[in-house]
Amino acid sequence: MIRSDRDGDSLILTIDRPDKAGALTSAMLTELAERAEAARDVRLLILTGTGRVFSAGADLDAARAGLATDSVWERLSAAIAACRGLTIAALNGTAAGGALGMVLACDLRIAVAQTRFFYPVMRLGFLPQLSDVPRMVRLIGPARTKMILMAGQKIDAETALAWGLIDRIVPDDALLQTARALGQDVCAAAPDHATAIKQMIDRP
């Protein structure tokens, strides 16, 4: 249910469970984390999904069994954030709940027009992933973060773009093409050069 496609210096990780809205099991999260950890030196890492939903978050049965608070979510986000190259979330549809963690950990986020964002931790009685809150605040500010995490608002793609939660809205049939194009300069540069620029940008 996780596809991995390597093309030279690029790696695409695809959540391939359209019949379950991309819902994530423990095994899927572990596989994503392992593949992201192994891709630390990849020049371009793209995360995407299949169908009309990127990921609905934790599989409901798995969430009830404890997955909602499992450390594997933070392991995955940390692995993506540690990548030395450019990381892009290419959202084919809605990103919800804990799945937002990997999206927030990426350097860039692009999405199709029908994408929605929500993180219903207040209603469900869970805390958000520890690293998700500061990452979201850096992108959209504290008040808008409270709109999502505390007021439980669902944010559409146009609002997400205006707020800075995503960087571009693209046509459905151009999603991966756009993601690859955004990574062209990084893939063409010397690895150390790209890493140095990323470190300069990300330095507190």
N, C-alpha and C positions, 0 to 999 in steps of 0.2 A: 503493500500500500504506500510505500515510499519509493519513488523512482529516482534514480541518480544517473544523470547524463553528463559525461565529461567530453568537452570539445576543446582540446588544446589547453589553454590557460583558464578556461571557463568551466564552471560546474553549475548545473541546474538541479536543484532538489525539488521534487514535485510531490505534494500530498495528493495521492490518487485514490480517493475514496468518495466519489461523487454521490453514491447511493446513500451515504450517511452524512452528507454535507461537510465532508472533510473532518469529521469528529476524530479526535486523537486518542489512541489507546496508549498505555504505558510502553508497549513494545514499539509503537510508531515514534513516540517521543524519544525513546532511548536510541533508536536507529538514526533519527534526525540529529541528535546530539553527537553521536559517534561520527557520523559523516561530516558534520560541521567541524568537529575537532580535528579530523583527518585532513580537512580542507584549509587549515590555517594559512598555508602559503599560496593558496589559489589566488590568481589575480582578480577574478570576477566570480562571485557567488550569487546566484539568483535563487530566491525561494518563490515558488508558485504553487498553484493547485489546479484541479480539474473540475469541470462543471460550473455551476453558478455561484458556488461558495468556496472561498479560500479555505476557511476552517471555522466550524462552529465552536471550537474550543474542545474541552474534554468530552470524550464519550460519556454519556450519562451514567451507564452502569459502572464504568471505571471511576467516574467522579465520586459516585456514592461509596465506592470501595476504597477511597482515599487518594485517588489520583489528583484531585483538585488542589491538594496541599503538598504534593510530592515535590521533592527537590529537583526532579528531572527537568522541570520547567526552567529553573534558574540555570541548571547546567547547560541547557540548550541556548538560552539567551547569552550566557557568558561565552560560549563557544563561537557564536556568531559575532559578538562584539570583539573577540580576540583575533578575528581574521585580519590578516595584514593587507589584503586587497580591498576592493570595493564590494560591498554587499548591498543587494537590491531586493526588496520585497516587491514582486510583480503580482499584484492582487487581482485575481480573476473574478472576485466577488467578495462577499461579506467576510470580515474578520471579527471574531467575537471571543469574549472571555480570555482565557489564558493564551489563546493563539496570538493575541495582540503582543505578547512578550517578544516573540521572535520578530515580529514586524517592527516594533519599537527599537530592537537591537540592531536593525539594519541601518546602513548609511543613508540610503535613499528608499523612498516608497512611492510606487506608481500604482494606479488602480483604474479599473474600468468604471464606467459611469454609474453602474447599478450597485457598486460597493457600499456597504453600510458598516459602521463601526459601533460596537457596544461592549461593555465590560460589566456585567450585572452582579458584581461582588456584594454590593449593599443588599440587594434583594435576596441573594442566595446565602448570605451569612458568612462568606469567605473574605479573607484579606487578599488584596492583589499581590502579585509577585513583588518581592522586595525591590528589585531593580526597575520594575515597570513604572513606578510612580515618579522617581526623579527623571527618567527618560521622557515620560509624557510631559512633565512640567517644563523641561527644557524646550520641548517642541512647541507647546501650545499655551504655557503659562498655568499658574495655580487655579485660577477661577474656572477656566475651561476644563482642566483636569477634574475639578470637583463636579462639573456638569456631567461628565461621563461616569466617574467612579461613585459619586455620592447621589446625584440627582437621577442617575440611571438613564441618561439621554442616549438615544440612538442617533448617530451622526451620519448624514449622507455624504457622498463623495464631494459635492460642491462645497459643503460646509467644512469638510476635512481639509480641502485645498485652501480655503480662505483662512482657516485657523493655522495651517502649517503642519497638520498631522500627516498629510501626504504632499508630494512634490509635483505631481502631474497626473491629470486624467487623460487616458488614452483609449482609442477604439479597441474593442475586444480582439479584433484580428491583428492588432499591432502590438499587443502587450509584450511578448517576448522579444520581438524585433526591436522595440524601443529600449527594453532593458539591456539587450546586447549592445545597442548603439551607444548607450550611456557609459558602457564599460570599455569602449574602443580605445580611448587614450590610455587608460590604465593598463590594458593588455599589451599595448604597443610600447609602453615605457619600461625602463629597467625596474625590476621588482623593488630594489632598495629605494629608488626614487619615489615610487608610488607610496611605499610604506612611510617614508619620511614626511611626505606631504600630509598623509592621513594623521600621523602622530602630531604634527603641528596644529592641525585643525582640532583634533580631539583633546589636546592638552588642556587641563583645567585652567 
